[in-house]
């Protein structure tokens, strides 16, 4: 079922059905811009263009370009210098929400946390065992 939303580009109301994030008019403008960018990138000499170069040459908004890469309309496998910003540090990534270095750092932090948690649990367990052993001696 559709819901009424404001278009983030122009502010007009539109029926959001889950297909488009913007109103029909803005969607048409986005599609025109996509065609311009795609024609630019299809030229052999432009396939390795960076995000800044594409923005400069076509006039497309950076966020719109990132949206197309994120949605899979422009594939980094075909255009190697394309990507979108990592949600953590802002470096360009080609898949997921985090870049490789942030993923590696996060995994390292998780391993450290798990090791510290296991260490705390082993300390608590040994303290409980010692406490129970002392308690047993006092009963006899």
ChimeraX attribute file (.defattr): number of C-alpha atoms within 10 A of each C-alpha:
attribute: neighborCount
match mode: 1-to-1
recipient: residues
	/A:1	6
	/A:2	9
	/A:3	10
	/A:4	10
	/A:5	16
	/A:6	15
	/A:7	20
	/A:8	12
	/A:9	12
	/A:10	11
	/A:11	11
	/A:12	13
	/A:13	14
	/A:14	18
	/A:15	17
	/A:16	17
	/A:17	12
	/A:18	9
	/A:19	6
	/A:20	13
	/A:21	17
	/A:22	22
	/A:23	20
	/A:24	13
	/A:25	14
	/A:26	17
	/A:27	15
	/A:28	12
	/A:29	11
	/A:30	18
	/A:31	12
	/A:32	12
	/A:33	18
	/A:34	19
	/A:35	12
	/A:36	15
	/A:37	19
	/A:38	15
	/A:39	12
	/A:40	17
	/A:41	18
	/A:42	12
	/A:43	10
	/A:44	8
	/A:45	9
	/A:46	14
	/A:47	17
	/A:48	17
	/A:49	17
	/A:50	15
	/A:51	17
	/A:52	10
	/A:53	12
	/A:54	21
	/A:55	16
	/A:56	12
	/A:57	13
	/A:58	15
	/A:59	12
	/A:60	16
	/A:61	14
	/A:62	14
	/A:63	11
	/A:64	14
	/A:65	22
	/A:66	18
	/A:67	15
	/A:68	16
	/A:69	19
	/A:70	20
	/A:71	9
	/A:72	12
	/A:73	12
	/A:74	20
	/A:75	16
	/A:76	18
	/A:77	10
	/A:78	12
	/A:79	16
	/A:80	13
	/A:81	16
	/A:82	23
	/A:83	24
	/A:84	25
	/A:85	17
	/A:86	19
	/A:87	14
	/A:88	11
	/A:89	11
	/A:90	11
	/A:91	15
	/A:92	18
	/A:93	21
	/A:94	21
	/A:95	15
	/A:96	12
	/A:97	15
	/A:98	21
	/A:99	20
	/A:100	16
	/A:101	13
	/A:102	16
	/A:103	14
	/A:104	12
	/A:105	11
	/A:106	13
	/A:107	12
	/A:108	12
	/A:109	12
	/A:110	12
	/A:111	12
	/A:112	12
	/A:113	12
	/A:114	12
	/A:115	12
	/A:116	12
	/A:117	12
	/A:118	12
	/A:119	12
	/A:120	12
	/A:121	12
	/A:122	12
	/A:123	12
	/A:124	12
	/A:125	12
	/A:126	12
	/A:127	12
	/A:128	12
	/A:129	12
	/A:130	12
	/A:131	11
	/A:132	12
	/A:133	11
	/A:134	11
	/A:135	11
	/A:136	10
	/A:137	8
	/A:138	8
	/A:139	6
	/A:140	5
